[in-house]
Amino acid sequence: MHNCSIRMKAFHDLGLKIKGLILTSFLCLSFISCFAQMEKPKTLHVQEIKTDKKIDLAIVSKLLEEQAELHAINLLNWDEFQYLPEVQFRIAHHDNQIWLKYYVKEKSILAEVAETNGGVSNDSCVEFFFDPKANGNYYNFEFNCVGVTHLAYGPGRADRTFVSPEIIEEEIKVTSSLGNQSFKEKSGDYTWEMTIIIPATSLVHDKDIRLKGLTTSANFYKCGNKTAEAHYISWNPVGTDRPDFHRPEFFGQVVFE
């Protein structure tokens, strides 16, 4: 009987130790998760490009190739979406314009949306979410792979105000190596590039903004909701349970030199 009591006490003590180890492991994992979410965001320095040349998309593409640093969009933030196309971009500014060039390699391409401010994120799509005053109100620039543009403004996904198609089509310049005609999904290994000029005048809710010397926040994305392999990748980490790019608290810092 005495030996039985000793064994029972030993099992009890062992159980307490195991529970303690489990609790400690859980707390450590929780701490690591919290630490990852609180990790300092990336910082991107946007070079000013000076030129006397007449600006058009071909010149912008060439100058970006020659002078702007290459950055990767390569973060998989959600376990259930593991497809990772190869995506890079260059960014610079000139004369109060933002210049962007995207480089994409993916297994299939889709460009069904043809109307400005349509649901281009369902297609093969690159995106630039930009909060010029770093106050939580941001512009979501979205471009499908043939350059159809979606642009809205506001503090979150549920509170967006569209920028008028007339302003988008008149002011924002886009060219894609895939042309500008919509098409059904094509499978295979595809490589495409896109060059974009975004004048500050298209930031209609921040009309007096000057890019030079501005410190602000942004994120860069690649997605394809309705492509054969849905994917959602980012430049700066996004710490949400499900894919959601409309989260300015996860934007990185952007400094316009």
N, C-alpha and C positions, 0 to 999 in steps of 0.2 A: 504493500500500500504506500509505504514511504517512497519507494522507487518510482511508483506511478505518479505521485505528486510532483516529484522532481522533474519527470519527463514532461508532464503537463505544463509546468512552469517554464521549462526550456522551450517548448513549442510556442507558448504564449509570448515569451521574450523574442523568439525568432520572428513571430508574426508582427510584433511591434517594430522590429528592425526593418522588415520588408516594407511595411507600410511607410516607415520613415524614409526609406530609400526611394519609394515610389513618389512620395510627396516632394522630396528634394529634387528628383528628376523633373517632375512636373513644374516646380517653381523655376528650375534652371531653364527649361524649354520656354516657359512663359517670359522669363527675363530676356532670353535671346531673341524671341519674337518681338517683344516690345522695343528692345534695343535696335533691331533691324529697322523697325518702322520709324524710330526716332533718329536714325542715322542721318547725318548731315547730307542734304541734297547735293547733286552735282552742280558744278558751276561751269558755264560755257561763256567764253569771251568771243564776242562778235566783232571781227575786224572791220574797220572802215576801209573800203577800196576807193582810191582816188583815180579818176581818169578823165581825160578831156574828150574821149571818144563819144560819138552819138550812141545813146543807150538803146539797145534792142535785146531780144532774148538770146540771140546768137552771141553777142558781145558779152552779156552777163554770164552765159554758160562758160565761155572761154576764160573770163577773168576769175570766176569762181574756181575753175580747174587750176589756174596758175597760182592763185594767192590764198585761197581759203582752206582751212584745215578740214580733214575728213573725220566725221564722227559716226559711231555705230548706233543703230537702233536694234538692240539684241537682247532685251530683257524679257524673259518669260515669267510673268507674275502669277499665273494660275495653272495649277497642276493638270487640270482637265484639258488645257489647250497647249499642246507641246510642239506643234509645228512651228518651225523657226525659219522663215525665209531670210535671205541675206539682204540686209537693208543698211544703207549708209546715206549720209547727207553732208552738204556743205552749206554754210550760212555766212553772209556778210551784209554790210549796209553801205549805202551810197546815196547822198543827196536826199535824205529822209525816206529812203526806200529800203525794204528788207528784200534781200536776194536769197533764194533757196535753190538748191539742186539736190534731188533725190536719185539714188541708184538702187534698183531692186532686182533681185533674182529670186524667182519663185516657180513652183511646180505647175501652176495654172494661172490664167488671167481671166478676169471677168469685168465687163464694162457695159452693163445693161442700162444704167441710169443715164439719161440724156438731158434732163432739165436742171437748170441752175437751182440750187437749194433743195434738190432731191436727195434721196437716201443713198448717197454715194458710199457710205461706210459698208453697205452690203456688197459692193464691188471690191475689186483690188484697189486699195485706197491707202494714201499717205496723208498724215494729218499734222498740223502745227497748231497747238493750243497756246494762246499768248495772252498774258495778263499784264498789259503795259504799265499799269500803276501799282501792280503787286498788291491789290486790295481785294482780291477774290472775284472781281468782274473780269471775264476773259472772253476773247474771240476764239471760236473754234473754226479754223480754216481746214477744210477737208477737200481732198482732190481724188477723184477716181483716176484710173491709169490712163485715161484719155483726156484728162484735164477738166472734166466737169466739176464745178466748184459748189461747195455748201459753206455758207458763212453766217454765223449768228453770234449774239453777244448776251451776256448775263452772268449771274453768280452761280449757276448750277444747271444740271441737266433739265430740271423741270421748269426753269424760268429763263427761256431763251427768246430773244428778239431777233428775227431775221434781218440781215442787211439786204436791201432791195436788190433784186437781180440786175437792175439797170446799173447800179453802182458797181456791182461785182464784175459784170461783163465789160463795162467801160474802163475800169481802173486796174483790175488785177489781170496781169498777163501770164499765160501759162502755155507751155509747149511740151509735148510728150513724144518720145521716140516711137510710140505706138500709134501716132496720129490722133485724130479728134472725132472719129466715128465710133458709135457704140457697137458692141458685139456680144454674142453669147459666150459662155465659158469655153476656153481653149486649154487643153491639157498638154503637158510637155514642159520642158525646161525653158523658161522665158526670162529674158533680161531686158529691163527697160529703164529709161531715165526721164526725169521731168525737171524742167527749169521754171522758176516762178519769180515774178516781180510783184511785190506787195507794197504799194505806196502808202505812206502814213495817212494820206487823205482817205483811204478806205476804212480807217479806224474811226468810223463816223460818230462814235460816242466819246472820242478823245481827240477832237479836231485840232487842238493846238499842240499836240505832243511832238517833241523833238527826240529822235532816236539817239543822236550822238550824246554820249555821256550817261545814258539811261541805264539804271540797274533795275531789273524787273524779274519776272518769272515766266516759265514756259515749259511745255513738254512736247516731245515729238513721237509720233506713233506710226505704226503700220497695222492695218487690219483688213479683214475680208469676211464679213458676217455670213455671206451666202456663197462663198467660194467652196470648192470641194473639200478643202481642209480649213475650216474656220480658224482664225488666228488673231491674236491681240498682243502686240509687242510694243515696248516703249524704250525711250532713251533714259529717263529717270524712273526709278522703281515706283510702282503703284501698290499701296498696301491695303487692298480691299479684298473681300471674300470672293467676289465675282467680277468679271471684266467691267470696268467703269473708268473711262478716260476723263469724265467730267468731274474731276476731283482736283481742284487747284491747290489743295494742301499738299499734293504730291508732285507739284511742279518743281523743276530745278531752277537755280538762279541763272539769269542771263544778263551779261554785262556788255552793253554796246560801247565800244571804245571810241 
